[in-house]
Every structure is written in C-alpha cells, then in structure tokens.
Amino acid sequence: MMSASLQKRKGYLTIGGIGTFLATGYLGMALQLPLGQLEQPGAAVFPLIAGALFLLGSLATLWEGWMMDPAERIAVPAGMNLVRLLSLVGLLLGYFIVLPWAGQLISSAVFCALLMRVLSNLPWPRIAVYSVMITGALYVVFIYLLKVPLPRGMLFS
C-alpha cells in the first residue's frame, strides 16, 4: 500500500548530493591512513577503493537525477513496507552504536539475525545458522584475505 508520492528527480539529486558529500569526507579521512607498498598494502587501500566507488555511484545518481524528467513521481512506502523500511534503518543505527562495544562478530551476527527476521518468515534456527555463516564469512574475508583487523569491542578487549 502506497500513500503519497514525491518528485523522483528531487530524490535522486538529494541522495546523490548527500552521497557525494559523505564520499568526499570518507575519502579525505582515508587519505590520512598509510598507503603501504605494493607488496604489502596499507590500511588506506580498501577505504580508498570503497570511497572512490561510493563517490562514483553518488555522481552517477546526481547525473541520472539531473537528466530525469521533472514530472516523474515515486511512491512513498506506507503500511508494512514503511514498517520494514524503518526497521532496517533502526537496525543499521543499532548496529553502528553497538559495534564499538560488542565487536564485529556479535554485532554482525545479531544484526543479520534481526534483519532476516524483519525481512522474511524463516524460522529462528535457520536464521541463527545463516547469521553465523554470514558473520563467519565476513570474518574470514577481512581477517585472513584482506588482513584488515575488525573491531573486537570493548567487552572483549
């Protein structure tokens, strides 16, 4: 059920502008990290790649919004769709708040489990297994493949 609508062009330009601003700040902070050498890349490599992709995507969004017909409209979520959207935003905020204290492993597992519960009707045992698998995969990729330390949290430091 959708209730209201907004000008699609305005949404694209707003999101593209906010993304460009955030990506520029992120790249500025990433440039303060050591680059390392070709044999052993430093801490700045991944943030620079992620920031550049974020900036590129934001600029593409701005361009698409600029070229869009101003008459196009987009529906605003209502009812259960709005509840799911707000739940996602709340879960993301909670994840970022809890991450420094609980660390990546616990925060990610809980976030994945709650997100799957909000977005699907899977039973809790299956959600728990999937959450542990996703969290474990993230851990392996960042710790062993990318050699990037993840937050352990104040509770476990």
WOFEN-V312371 format. One record per residue. RES is the residue in three letters. SS is DSSP state (h for helix, s for strand, l for the rest). Layout:
# WOFEN-V312371
res: {RES;RES}
ss: {SS;SS}
This chain:
# WOFEN-V312371
res: {MET;MET;SER;ALA;SER;LEU;GLN;LYS;ARG;LYS;GLY;TYR;LEU;THR;ILE;GLY;GLY;ILE;GLY;THR;PHE;LEU;ALA;THR;GLY;TYR;LEU;GLY;MET;ALA;LEU;GLN;LEU;PRO;LEU;GLY;GLN;LEU;GLU;GLN;PRO;GLY;ALA;ALA;VAL;PHE;PRO;LEU;ILE;ALA;GLY;ALA;LEU;PHE;LEU;LEU;GLY;SER;LEU;ALA;THR;LEU;TRP;GLU;GLY;TRP;MET;MET;ASP;PRO;ALA;GLU;ARG;ILE;ALA;VAL;PRO;ALA;GLY;MET;ASN;LEU;VAL;ARG;LEU;LEU;SER;LEU;VAL;GLY;LEU;LEU;LEU;GLY;TYR;PHE;ILE;VAL;LEU;PRO;TRP;ALA;GLY;GLN;LEU;ILE;SER;SER;ALA;VAL;PHE;CYS;ALA;LEU;LEU;MET;ARG;VAL;LEU;SER;ASN;LEU;PRO;TRP;PRO;ARG;ILE;ALA;VAL;TYR;SER;VAL;MET;ILE;THR;GLY;ALA;LEU;TYR;VAL;VAL;PHE;ILE;TYR;LEU;LEU;LYS;VAL;PRO;LEU;PRO;ARG;GLY;MET;LEU;PHE;SER}
ss: {l;s;s;s;s;s;s;h;h;h;h;h;h;h;h;h;h;h;h;h;h;h;h;h;h;h;h;h;h;h;l;l;l;l;l;s;l;l;l;l;s;l;l;h;h;h;h;h;h;h;h;h;h;h;h;h;h;h;h;h;h;h;h;h;h;h;h;l;l;l;l;l;s;s;s;s;s;l;l;h;h;h;h;h;h;h;h;h;h;h;h;h;h;h;h;h;h;h;h;h;h;h;h;h;h;h;h;h;h;h;h;h;h;h;h;h;h;h;h;l;l;l;l;h;h;h;h;h;h;h;h;h;h;h;h;h;h;h;h;h;h;h;h;h;h;l;l;l;l;l;l;l;l;l;l;l;l}
